[in-house]
Amino acid sequence: MDRINQSSVTEFLLLGLSESPEQQPLLFGIFLGMYLVTVLANLLIILAIGVDPCLHTPMYFFLANLSFADACFSSITIPKMLTNIQTHSQTISYGECLAQMQFFMTFGALDDFLLGVMAYDRYVAICKPLHYSTLMSPLVCVLLLIACWVLTILMALLHTLLMARLSFCAGNTIHHFFCDVVPLLQLSCSDTSTNQVALFTVASILTGPLFLIILSYAHIISTILRVPSASGRQKAFSTCGSHLTVVFLFYGTAVGVYLCPYSSHSGVKDRVAAIFYTVVTPILNPFIYSLRNNDMKTAMRRLFGIHNSFPRDSNIASIF
């Protein structure tokens, strides 16, 4: 009789980042500011790419989609957390919780695949420039994007369906600021072995783009080393370092959360790690992938009606 099945669970309690009432106004201000910057910066990137014909290339096509994924990725979790802080409520309905998990995993995985595709695009542009127009034709780009969307939706749907069949009898308090797979599994009293296998399998698949990024940049760096201009090499290496920093920040925290056995997870550590791949990475991507790029800065000036008297940089490093 003490057993509560999933149909009787109407809501969960999200503990958020801190249970201290004194810290709530500070957290609200910090994350509201970060969220607004994230959304506005990524929307500016999309708008600048859309209105500038010079940026209608595969690289910026995927960059615009990455910005869209980043804006949605943050919008899945942060607004709900801000609402709970403002209303002094920690509740989230059962259906809303599953929906949040579904969309969170969809856009998180989409971010992952797009990072890999963008690395492949740069590899083809730098290492196989004569075949670039064929290997990265508009049709190929659209098919790659469709494949990313289909894979991410299917993987997220798999977890949602597996989660929906579980019973929850270990309370309804989630030690997190959003509904994620691991915290929900900790509340279940059903057999979660299938969920664990699915979680490990999907997480392993999502490391594939990371290996693609590493291999792509290994070839890119090898090509750059043959560039005769010392300044060009220095600029390219600097930009590569910035890209890889964000990549490892995203993958390092995400893989640590989803590949570790969920029984060994610490609520505080997981919440801190989640901040990096849900908030920090989306806010950094527009600056690292775009605003350091001369073409993008030129497009931004045009977007805001600022005259730019400087020509676009034709150096090989400018394609980063």
C-alpha positions as CSV (number, residue, x, y, z in Angstrom):
1,M,0.0,0.0,0.0
2,D,3.0,2.3,0.6
3,R,4.0,1.8,-3.0
4,I,3.2,4.8,-5.2
5,N,3.1,4.1,-8.9
6,Q,3.8,6.6,-11.6
7,S,0.1,7.5,-12.3
8,S,-0.2,8.8,-8.7
9,V,2.8,11.0,-8.9
10,T,1.4,14.3,-10.1
11,E,4.4,16.5,-9.4
12,F,8.0,16.6,-8.3
13,L,10.0,19.1,-6.2
14,L,13.0,20.7,-7.7
15,L,15.4,21.7,-5.0
16,G,17.3,24.1,-7.3
17,L,20.9,25.2,-6.8
18,S,20.5,26.3,-3.2
19,E,17.9,25.8,-0.5
20,S,19.0,28.9,1.4
21,P,16.4,31.7,1.1
22,E,19.1,34.4,1.4
23,Q,20.8,33.2,-1.8
24,Q,17.7,33.1,-3.9
25,P,17.7,36.8,-5.0
26,L,21.4,36.6,-5.9
27,L,20.9,33.4,-7.9
28,F,17.9,34.9,-9.7
29,G,19.8,38.0,-10.7
30,I,22.9,36.0,-11.9
31,F,21.0,33.5,-13.9
32,L,18.5,35.9,-15.3
33,G,21.4,38.0,-16.7
34,M,23.2,35.0,-18.1
35,Y,20.1,33.7,-19.7
36,L,19.3,37.0,-21.4
37,V,22.8,37.3,-22.7
38,T,22.7,33.7,-24.0
39,V,19.5,34.1,-25.8
40,L,20.2,37.6,-27.2
41,A,23.8,36.7,-28.3
42,N,22.7,33.6,-30.1
43,L,19.7,35.3,-31.7
44,L,22.0,38.0,-33.0
45,I,24.3,35.4,-34.5
46,I,21.3,33.8,-36.3
47,L,20.1,37.2,-37.5
48,A,23.5,38.3,-38.7
49,I,24.0,35.1,-40.7
50,G,20.5,35.3,-42.2
51,V,20.8,38.8,-43.5
52,D,24.4,38.7,-44.8
53,P,24.7,36.8,-48.1
54,C,28.5,36.5,-47.6
55,L,27.7,34.2,-44.6
56,H,25.5,31.8,-46.6
57,T,28.1,29.0,-46.4
58,P,28.1,25.6,-44.8
59,M,30.2,26.8,-41.8
60,Y,27.7,29.6,-40.9
61,F,24.7,27.4,-41.8
62,F,25.8,25.0,-39.0
63,L,26.8,27.9,-36.7
64,A,23.3,29.4,-37.0
65,N,21.8,26.0,-36.1
66,L,24.2,25.7,-33.2
67,S,23.1,29.1,-31.9
68,F,19.5,28.0,-32.2
69,A,20.2,24.8,-30.3
70,D,22.1,26.8,-27.6
71,A,19.3,29.3,-27.1
72,C,16.7,26.4,-26.8
73,F,19.0,24.4,-24.6
74,S,19.2,27.1,-22.0
75,S,15.5,27.9,-22.4
76,I,14.5,24.4,-21.4
77,T,15.9,24.7,-17.8
78,I,16.7,28.3,-16.8
79,P,13.2,29.9,-17.1
80,K,11.6,27.2,-15.0
81,M,14.3,27.7,-12.3
82,L,13.8,31.5,-12.4
83,T,10.0,31.0,-12.1
84,N,10.4,28.7,-9.1
85,I,12.7,31.2,-7.4
86,Q,10.4,34.2,-8.1
87,T,7.2,32.4,-7.0
88,H,8.9,30.6,-4.0
89,S,7.7,27.3,-5.4
90,Q,9.7,24.2,-6.2
91,T,7.0,22.1,-7.9
92,I,7.0,20.8,-11.4
93,S,4.2,18.6,-12.7
94,Y,4.9,15.0,-13.8
95,G,4.1,15.7,-17.4
96,E,6.1,18.9,-17.5
97,C,9.0,17.1,-15.9
98,L,9.0,14.4,-18.6
99,A,8.6,17.1,-21.3
100,Q,11.5,19.1,-19.9
101,M,13.7,15.9,-19.9
102,Q,12.7,15.1,-23.5
103,F,13.6,18.6,-24.9
104,F,16.7,19.0,-22.7
105,M,18.1,15.8,-24.1
106,T,17.1,16.7,-27.6
107,F,18.8,20.0,-27.7
108,G,21.8,18.8,-25.7
109,A,22.4,16.0,-28.1
110,L,21.8,18.3,-31.0
111,D,24.5,20.6,-29.7
112,D,26.8,17.6,-29.4
113,F,26.3,16.5,-33.0
114,L,26.5,20.0,-34.5
115,L,29.9,20.5,-32.8
116,G,31.1,17.3,-34.5
117,V,29.7,18.4,-37.9
118,M,31.3,21.8,-37.6
119,A,34.6,20.2,-36.9
120,Y,34.2,18.0,-40.0
121,D,33.3,21.1,-42.0
122,R,36.5,22.8,-41.0
123,Y,38.5,19.7,-41.7
124,V,37.2,19.5,-45.3
125,A,37.7,23.3,-45.8
126,I,41.3,23.3,-44.7
127,C,42.6,19.8,-45.5
128,K,40.5,19.1,-48.7
129,P,39.7,22.5,-50.1
130,L,39.5,21.2,-53.7
131,H,36.7,18.8,-52.8
132,Y,34.9,21.2,-50.4
133,S,32.1,22.2,-52.8
134,T,31.3,18.5,-53.4
135,L,31.7,17.1,-49.9
136,M,29.8,20.1,-48.3
137,S,27.2,20.9,-50.9
138,P,23.9,22.4,-49.8
139,L,22.2,19.0,-50.2
140,V,24.8,17.3,-48.0
141,C,24.5,20.1,-45.4
142,V,20.7,19.7,-45.2
143,L,21.0,15.9,-45.0
144,L,23.6,16.2,-42.2
145,L,21.3,18.6,-40.3
146,I,18.3,16.3,-40.8
147,A,20.3,13.3,-39.5
148,C,21.3,15.3,-36.4
149,W,17.7,16.1,-35.7
150,V,16.4,12.6,-36.2
151,L,19.1,11.0,-34.1
152,T,18.7,13.4,-31.2
153,I,14.9,13.2,-31.2
154,L,14.9,9.4,-31.3
155,M,17.5,9.1,-28.5
156,A,15.6,11.5,-26.3
157,L,12.3,9.8,-27.0
158,L,13.8,6.5,-26.0
159,H,14.7,7.8,-22.6
160,T,11.3,9.5,-22.1
161,L,9.4,6.3,-23.0
162,L,11.6,4.2,-20.7
163,M,11.2,6.7,-17.9
164,A,7.4,6.8,-18.3
165,R,7.1,3.1,-17.5
166,L,8.8,3.4,-14.2
167,S,7.2,3.6,-10.7
168,F,8.3,6.2,-8.2
169,C,8.1,5.4,-4.6
170,A,11.3,6.9,-3.2
171,G,9.8,10.4,-2.7
172,N,9.3,13.1,-5.3
173,T,12.2,15.4,-4.4
174,I,14.7,15.9,-7.2
175,H,18.1,17.1,-6.1
176,H,18.6,19.2,-9.2
177,F,17.4,22.4,-10.8
178,F,15.7,20.6,-13.7
179,C,14.4,17.2,-14.5
180,D,17.3,15.0,-15.7
181,V,17.5,11.3,-16.3
182,V,19.9,10.4,-13.5
183,P,18.0,12.2,-10.6
184,L,14.7,10.7,-11.8
185,L,16.2,7.2,-11.8
186,Q,17.3,7.7,-8.2
187,L,13.6,8.2,-7.3
188,S,12.4,5.0,-9.0
189,C,11.6,1.8,-7.2
190,S,11.2,-0.1,-10.4
191,D,13.9,-2.1,-12.1
192,T,16.0,0.5,-13.9
193,S,18.6,-1.8,-15.5
194,T,17.1,-1.2,-19.0
195,N,17.3,2.5,-18.4
196,Q,20.9,2.3,-17.2
197,V,21.9,0.3,-20.3
198,A,20.1,2.9,-22.5
199,L,21.7,5.8,-20.7
200,F,25.2,4.3,-21.1
201,T,24.6,3.4,-24.7
202,V,23.3,6.8,-25.7
203,A,26.1,8.6,-23.7
204,S,28.7,6.4,-25.5
205,I,27.1,7.3,-28.9
206,L,27.3,11.0,-28.0
207,T,31.0,10.7,-27.4
208,G,31.4,9.9,-31.2
209,P,31.4,13.6,-32.2
210,L,34.1,14.3,-29.6
211,F,36.4,11.8,-31.3
212,L,35.5,13.3,-34.7
213,I,36.4,16.7,-33.3
214,I,39.8,15.4,-32.0
215,L,40.6,13.7,-35.3
216,S,39.5,16.7,-37.4
217,Y,41.6,19.1,-35.3
218,A,44.6,16.8,-35.5
219,H,44.5,17.0,-39.3
220,I,43.8,20.7,-39.2
221,I,46.8,21.4,-36.9
222,S,49.0,19.3,-39.2
223,T,47.9,21.4,-42.2
224,I,48.3,24.7,-40.3
225,L,51.9,23.8,-39.4
226,R,52.7,23.9,-43.1
227,V,51.4,27.5,-43.5
228,P,54.4,29.7,-44.2
229,S,53.0,32.7,-42.3
230,A,54.0,32.7,-38.6
231,S,51.2,35.2,-37.7
232,G,48.7,33.0,-39.5
233,R,49.8,29.9,-37.6
234,Q,49.7,31.8,-34.3
235,K,46.2,33.1,-34.9
236,A,44.9,29.7,-36.0
237,F,46.4,27.9,-33.0
238,S,44.9,30.5,-30.7
239,T,41.5,30.1,-32.1
240,C,41.8,26.3,-32.1
241,G,42.7,26.4,-28.4
242,S,39.6,28.5,-27.7
243,H,37.3,26.1,-29.6
244,L,38.8,23.0,-27.9
245,T,38.4,24.6,-24.5
246,V,34.7,25.0,-24.9
247,V,34.5,21.5,-26.4
248,F,36.2,19.9,-23.5
249,L,34.2,22.0,-21.0
250,F,31.0,20.7,-22.6
251,Y,32.0,17.1,-23.0
252,G,34.0,16.8,-19.8
253,T,31.2,17.8,-17.5
254,A,28.4,16.0,-19.5
255,V,30.3,12.7,-19.9
256,G,31.2,12.8,-16.2
257,V,27.6,13.1,-15.3
258,Y,26.1,10.6,-17.7
259,L,28.7,7.9,-17.9
260,C,29.4,7.5,-14.2
261,P,27.2,5.0,-12.3
262,Y,24.2,7.0,-11.1
263,S,24.4,5.4,-7.6
264,S,27.7,7.2,-7.0
265,H,26.4,10.7,-8.0
266,S,26.6,13.6,-5.6
267,G,23.7,16.0,-6.0
268,V,25.8,19.1,-5.4
269,K,28.6,18.0,-7.8
270,D,26.1,17.1,-10.5
271,R,24.3,20.5,-10.2
272,V,27.6,22.4,-10.5
273,A,28.7,20.3,-13.5
274,A,25.3,20.8,-15.1
275,I,25.7,24.6,-14.9
276,F,28.7,24.4,-17.1
277,Y,27.1,22.5,-20.0
278,T,23.6,24.1,-19.7
279,V,24.6,27.7,-19.0
280,V,28.3,28.5,-19.4
281,T,28.9,26.7,-22.7
282,P,25.8,28.3,-24.5
283,I,26.8,31.7,-23.4
284,L,30.5,31.3,-24.5
285,N,29.7,29.8,-27.9
286,P,28.6,33.0,-29.6
287,F,31.8,34.8,-28.5
288,I,34.3,32.0,-29.2
289,Y,32.8,30.7,-32.4
290,S,31.6,34.0,-33.9
291,L,32.6,37.3,-32.4
292,R,36.3,36.5,-32.8
293,N,35.7,35.8,-36.5
294,N,36.3,38.8,-38.8
295,D,33.5,37.8,-41.2
296,M,31.0,37.7,-38.3
297,K,32.2,41.0,-36.8
298,T,31.7,42.6,-40.2
299,A,28.2,41.1,-40.5
300,M,27.4,42.5,-37.0
301,R,28.6,46.0,-38.0
302,R,26.4,45.8,-41.1
303,L,23.5,44.5,-39.0
304,F,23.7,47.6,-36.7
305,G,24.5,50.0,-39.6
306,I,28.1,50.6,-38.5
307,H,30.4,51.4,-41.4
308,N,33.3,49.0,-41.7
309,S,36.3,50.3,-43.7
310,F,38.4,47.3,-43.1
311,P,38.5,44.5,-45.7
312,R,37.7,40.9,-44.8
313,D,40.7,38.9,-43.7
314,S,41.7,36.4,-46.4
315,N,44.2,34.6,-44.2
316,I,43.6,30.9,-43.7
317,A,43.0,31.6,-40.0
318,S,40.0,33.7,-40.8
319,I,37.9,30.6,-41.7
320,F,37.9,29.7,-38.0
